[in-house]
Amino acid sequence: MAYKTASTRETWAEIRLDYIQYNVRETKKQFDQDIHVMAMVKADGYGHGAVETAKAALAAGAEFIGVALFDEALELRDAGIAAPILVLGRTRPEDAAIAAKRHIRLTAFQKEWLLEAESHLEVGTTLSIHIKLDTGMGRFGLVEDAEIHDFMQTLKICSRLKAEGLYTHFATADEKEADYFQQQYACFLERIQLVKTHIDTFDFIHCGNSAASLRYPDQCFNMIRLGIAMYGLSPSKEVEDEFPFPLKTAFSLHSRIAQVKKVPAGTNIGYGCTYVSDTEEWIATIPIGYADGWYRWHAKNGEVLVNGRRAPIVGRICMDQVMIRLPVHAPVGTKVTLVGSQGDEVITVMEVAERLQTITYEIPCMISHRVPRLYIK
Ligand SMILES: *Cc1c(COP(=O)(O)O)cnc(C)c1O
């Protein structure tokens, strides 16, 4: 389901498509060879909007689109995106015919799947697949040598399947410690040799997520799968300053003061009366709540920006509203920034992620479809 781009609400997420394009272009510049960029737009573009993000990334030099689900690929096709799309998750083999018809590439890592998919394809049609190897992530992929040989033997008798790509995924590319990353990389090299005893060339070999692409550009073969960095976010706190250029964050979240009142000392605020004003205070109500993905955990040490100054969240977060304590009076309609900057003050996605003891990825993803996305080109 796509995000709303127009609404009567005074709460919205702003998406800088120009920043997404900047991040794609700058990333491409880090590579000598002609690298192919697969723009990762799963989960509705990590909460930014898959269609808009995909279009922006393609215009900035990405050539491929990556999604997790077959449904997500279909949604992009229906929206008129013609670029090659790869589904990284497992697709039902019975969907192979639709995938072939709509030029959607599927990931394969089970020989039974190959046979079933083949049986659903009509004579004369071809489905492009990317073979997935598990080199240490413990998720999708072929592991054992024998398993790989078996798979490749089976693939030979599936004349309607064409192996276009070969890939793996790293578990620790965003950690300072590189040993496990290098171990996985070495394993990938070895398994590529094994696969190549059956098929000697692939159009695309890929392993680099954002962290690997920006930290180890020499170990990315001829394609990268660019996700979080394209949105201008670091995959982890510990490698935040290891990127070769400053990322530009595309996502910010805003609202407007809906009511403001001066309350005397001892006033209870919100469900459970968990906050009681100390002195006379300015309390404002902001129309965003946990149903918008602004979860109750934000109440713990959460702050927002009003007129370039920090204002704490007070009391419990409601389904549709949250209350804040203003440092000085501000009228109804004043812009409130929950994620992003105002003047010199900034609340980064990383700060919000740390507040919730999670990673940057979750923050834009968790802002629900009730919040419209406003696109800035
Ligand atoms: C999500 C995903 C990526 C992108 O990862 P980022 O860290 O966001 O760059 C790459 N490959 C696979 C298999 C993924 O699932």
PDBQT file of the ligand as one rigid body, heavy atoms in Angstrom, charges set to zero:
ROOT
HETATM    1  C1  LIG A 401      17.756  -4.983   2.885  1.00  0.00    +0.000 C 
HETATM    2  C2  LIG A 401      18.797  -5.687   2.164  1.00  0.00    +0.000 A 
HETATM    3  C3  LIG A 401      19.878  -4.988   1.607  1.00  0.00    +0.000 A 
HETATM    4  C4  LIG A 401      20.130  -3.523   1.849  1.00  0.00    +0.000 C 
HETATM    5  O1  LIG A 401      20.747  -3.361   3.087  1.00  0.00    +0.000 OA
HETATM    6  P1  LIG A 401      21.157  -1.920   3.649  1.00  0.00    +0.000 P 
HETATM    7  O2  LIG A 401      21.895  -2.212   4.883  1.00  0.00    +0.000 OA
HETATM    8  O3  LIG A 401      19.878  -1.200   3.889  1.00  0.00    +0.000 OA
HETATM    9  O4  LIG A 401      21.966  -1.274   2.590  1.00  0.00    +0.000 OA
HETATM   10  C5  LIG A 401      20.774  -5.712   0.841  1.00  0.00    +0.000 A 
HETATM   11  N1  LIG A 401      20.628  -7.035   0.645  1.00  0.00    +0.000 NA
HETATM   12  C6  LIG A 401      19.621  -7.744   1.193  1.00  0.00    +0.000 A 
HETATM   13  C7  LIG A 401      19.537  -9.202   0.954  1.00  0.00    +0.000 C 
HETATM   14  C8  LIG A 401      18.675  -7.095   1.962  1.00  0.00    +0.000 A 
HETATM   15  O5  LIG A 401      17.684  -7.798   2.505  1.00  0.00    +0.000 OA
ENDROOT
TORSDOF 0
